[in-house]
Amino acid sequence: MKLLESSRLEAISSQVSNLEIGDFKVFGSLESYSCKVAGGEQKSLYKKMAREGGASDIVALSPPTDDFLSRSADSEADFFTAENLELFVISRKTLFNLITTLNVSFQPDYDFSDAKSHEFSRAPSLSHVWAEIDSRLGQSPSYYKGLRQRMWEEIDAEIGGLKNAEIYLYKPDLTSDPFSEAGCIWSFNFFFNNPKLKRIVFLTCRALSPNSSASEESELSMEDEYDDDDE
């Protein structure tokens, strides 16, 4: 997995991180990754997952959302159809790509190598993703002043068309969630995966209270980046 440098995505990340929702501060990142295994650590992780997974190349995902399940069928038997099966399973290779994306994006602060498939789910539709992200970022008036349109245009272009993307969510438990620190109001992590293009676009955001230690550290980190750019 390799980060693909993009000034366009960096600009979107900066705009998202400038959003303010009341007294809360938003920190976001939009990144693109090539799904080519790189380095000994990534190769070792893939071999480890293959050993632990046994003969099957398919593992179970967490169900999309409780409300989606309740609306989709009158009974469990009606819901688990061939059409809906892709919402509940994932190939080991794709799971490896999602975990490796997290590792590269959050290194060296966090290691997700032990993340399990049930901590991920697949979005039932693009409209569900739009609704979730709009409900969070849309709390800032600035989001609808051009940022929303530009962000989705860039994701669409970078991933080779949203219609070609599989969309996954990372929903960890509190013990493994990097955003579970005090002062975090909400967070989300979306992966836009195009298997044919062998690329993942990763969108991660969190809202922090202004007095949280993470908010202060993030602001210092952003100031350091700007200082580096000026040199």
C-alpha positions as CSV (number, residue, x, y, z in Angstrom):
1,M,0.0,0.0,0.0
2,K,1.5,3.3,-1.1
3,L,0.2,6.9,-0.6
4,L,-0.4,8.7,-3.9
5,E,0.5,12.3,-3.4
6,S,-2.2,14.7,-4.6
7,S,-2.3,18.5,-4.1
8,R,-6.0,18.4,-5.0
9,L,-6.8,16.0,-2.2
10,E,-4.5,17.9,0.2
11,A,-6.5,21.0,-0.5
12,I,-9.8,19.3,0.3
13,S,-8.3,17.9,3.5
14,S,-7.3,21.5,4.5
15,Q,-10.7,22.8,3.8
16,V,-12.4,20.1,5.8
17,S,-10.1,20.7,8.7
18,N,-11.1,24.4,8.6
19,L,-14.7,23.6,9.2
20,E,-16.1,24.8,12.5
21,I,-19.3,23.4,14.1
22,G,-20.2,25.7,17.1
23,D,-17.4,25.4,19.5
24,F,-16.1,22.2,18.0
25,K,-13.3,21.8,15.5
26,V,-13.2,19.4,12.6
27,F,-10.1,17.5,11.5
28,G,-10.2,15.6,8.3
29,S,-8.1,13.9,5.7
30,L,-8.7,12.7,2.2
31,E,-6.0,10.4,0.8
32,S,-5.5,8.1,-2.2
33,Y,-3.6,4.8,-2.0
34,S,-2.3,2.3,-4.5
35,C,-3.2,-1.2,-3.5
36,K,0.2,-2.6,-4.3
37,V,1.9,-4.5,-1.5
38,A,5.0,-2.6,-0.5
39,G,7.6,-3.4,2.1
40,G,8.3,-6.4,4.3
41,E,5.8,-5.4,7.0
42,Q,2.9,-5.4,4.6
43,K,3.9,-8.7,3.1
44,S,4.3,-10.3,6.6
45,L,0.8,-9.0,7.6
46,Y,-0.7,-10.5,4.4
47,K,0.9,-13.9,5.1
48,K,-0.2,-13.8,8.8
49,M,-3.8,-13.1,7.7
50,A,-3.7,-15.9,5.2
51,R,-2.5,-18.4,7.9
52,E,-5.1,-17.3,10.4
53,G,-7.9,-17.3,7.8
54,G,-7.6,-21.0,6.9
55,A,-8.8,-22.3,3.5
56,S,-11.5,-19.8,3.0
57,D,-10.7,-16.5,1.2
58,I,-14.0,-14.9,2.4
59,V,-14.6,-13.5,5.8
60,A,-17.7,-12.0,7.5
61,L,-18.3,-8.2,7.8
62,S,-20.4,-6.4,10.4
63,P,-23.9,-5.8,9.1
64,P,-24.3,-2.3,7.4
65,T,-26.7,-0.6,9.9
66,D,-29.5,-1.7,12.1
67,D,-32.0,0.6,10.5
68,F,-31.1,-0.6,7.0
69,L,-31.7,-4.2,8.1
70,S,-35.0,-3.4,9.6
71,R,-36.2,-1.7,6.4
72,S,-34.9,-4.3,4.0
73,A,-36.8,-7.4,4.8
74,D,-39.6,-8.8,7.0
75,S,-37.5,-11.8,8.0
76,E,-33.8,-12.8,8.2
77,A,-34.4,-15.4,5.5
78,D,-35.8,-12.8,3.2
79,F,-32.8,-10.5,3.7
80,F,-29.9,-13.0,3.2
81,T,-30.3,-13.3,-0.5
82,A,-27.6,-13.6,-3.2
83,E,-28.3,-9.9,-4.1
84,N,-27.5,-8.8,-0.5
85,L,-24.7,-11.3,0.3
86,E,-21.9,-8.8,-0.8
87,L,-23.0,-6.6,2.1
88,F,-22.0,-9.2,4.6
89,V,-18.7,-10.7,3.3
90,I,-15.3,-9.5,2.1
91,S,-12.3,-11.1,0.5
92,R,-9.3,-11.5,2.7
93,K,-7.2,-9.5,0.1
94,T,-9.7,-6.5,0.3
95,L,-9.7,-6.7,4.1
96,F,-5.9,-6.6,4.0
97,N,-6.0,-3.5,1.8
98,L,-8.4,-1.7,4.2
99,I,-6.2,-2.6,7.3
100,T,-3.0,-1.6,5.5
101,T,-4.6,1.7,4.5
102,L,-5.3,2.4,8.1
103,N,-1.8,1.5,9.1
104,V,-0.2,3.8,6.5
105,S,-2.6,6.7,7.2
106,F,-2.2,6.7,11.0
107,Q,1.4,5.6,11.3
108,P,3.3,5.7,13.6
109,D,0.7,6.6,16.2
110,Y,-1.6,3.5,15.7
111,D,-1.2,-0.1,14.5
112,F,-4.3,-1.8,13.1
113,S,-2.7,-5.1,12.2
114,D,-4.9,-6.9,14.6
115,A,-8.2,-5.4,13.4
116,K,-10.9,-7.9,12.6
117,S,-13.4,-8.2,9.8
118,H,-16.3,-7.5,12.1
119,E,-14.9,-4.0,12.7
120,F,-15.7,-3.2,9.1
121,S,-19.0,-3.0,7.2
122,R,-20.0,-2.3,3.6
123,A,-22.2,0.7,2.8
124,P,-25.5,-0.4,1.3
125,S,-25.5,2.5,-1.1
126,L,-23.8,5.7,-2.0
127,S,-26.9,7.6,-0.8
128,H,-26.3,6.2,2.7
129,V,-22.8,7.5,2.6
130,W,-23.8,10.9,1.4
131,A,-26.5,11.1,4.2
132,E,-24.0,10.1,6.9
133,I,-21.3,12.5,5.9
134,D,-23.8,15.4,5.2
135,S,-25.3,14.8,8.7
136,R,-21.9,15.4,10.2
137,L,-20.0,18.0,8.0
138,G,-23.3,19.7,7.1
139,Q,-23.5,21.1,10.6
140,S,-21.0,23.7,9.4
141,P,-22.5,26.2,6.9
142,S,-19.2,26.4,5.1
143,Y,-19.6,22.8,3.9
144,Y,-22.4,23.7,1.5
145,K,-20.5,26.7,0.1
146,G,-18.7,24.7,-2.6
147,L,-16.8,22.3,-0.4
148,R,-19.3,19.5,-0.6
149,Q,-19.4,19.5,-4.4
150,R,-15.6,19.8,-4.8
151,M,-15.0,17.0,-2.4
152,W,-17.2,14.5,-4.2
153,E,-15.9,15.6,-7.6
154,E,-12.4,14.9,-6.4
155,I,-13.3,11.5,-4.9
156,D,-15.2,10.6,-8.1
157,A,-12.2,11.5,-10.3
158,E,-9.6,9.9,-8.1
159,I,-11.4,6.6,-7.7
160,G,-12.3,6.2,-11.4
161,G,-16.0,6.9,-10.8
162,L,-18.0,6.4,-7.7
163,K,-20.3,4.0,-9.6
164,N,-17.3,1.7,-9.8
165,A,-16.4,1.9,-6.1
166,E,-17.1,-0.5,-3.2
167,I,-17.6,1.6,-0.1
168,Y,-16.5,0.3,3.3
169,L,-16.7,1.8,6.9
170,Y,-14.4,1.2,9.8
171,K,-16.4,0.9,13.0
172,P,-14.0,-0.2,15.8
173,D,-14.8,-0.9,19.4
174,L,-13.8,1.7,22.0
175,T,-10.6,-0.1,22.9
176,S,-9.2,0.1,19.4
177,D,-10.8,3.3,18.1
178,P,-8.1,6.0,17.6
179,F,-10.8,8.6,17.9
180,S,-12.2,7.4,21.3
181,E,-10.2,9.9,23.3
182,A,-12.0,12.3,25.6
183,G,-13.2,15.3,23.7
184,C,-14.1,13.5,20.4
185,I,-17.7,14.2,19.6
186,W,-18.0,12.0,16.5
187,S,-15.9,10.4,13.8
188,F,-16.1,8.4,10.6
189,N,-13.8,6.4,8.3
190,F,-14.9,5.6,4.8
191,F,-12.9,3.6,2.2
192,F,-13.8,4.0,-1.5
193,N,-12.3,0.9,-3.2
194,N,-12.0,0.4,-6.9
195,P,-10.7,-3.2,-7.4
196,K,-10.0,-2.8,-11.1
197,L,-8.0,0.3,-10.6
198,K,-6.4,-1.2,-7.5
199,R,-6.9,2.0,-5.6
200,I,-8.5,3.1,-2.4
201,V,-9.5,6.7,-1.5
202,F,-9.7,7.1,2.3
203,L,-11.8,9.8,4.0
204,T,-11.5,10.2,7.7
205,C,-12.9,12.9,9.9
206,R,-13.5,13.7,13.6
207,A,-15.0,16.6,15.6
208,L,-13.2,17.6,18.8
209,S,-14.1,19.9,21.6
210,P,-11.8,22.9,21.7
211,N,-10.4,21.9,25.2
212,S,-9.4,18.4,24.2
213,S,-5.7,17.6,24.2
214,A,-6.1,16.0,20.8
215,S,-7.5,19.3,19.4
216,E,-4.5,21.2,20.7
217,E,-2.0,18.6,19.3
218,S,-3.7,18.6,15.9
219,E,-3.6,22.4,15.7
220,L,0.1,22.3,16.5
221,S,0.7,19.7,13.9
222,M,-1.1,21.8,11.3
223,E,1.0,24.8,12.2
224,D,4.2,22.8,11.8
225,E,3.1,21.8,8.3
226,Y,2.4,25.4,7.3
227,D,5.8,26.4,8.7
228,D,7.5,23.7,6.7
229,D,5.7,24.9,3.5
230,D,6.9,28.4,4.1
231,E,10.6,27.4,4.3
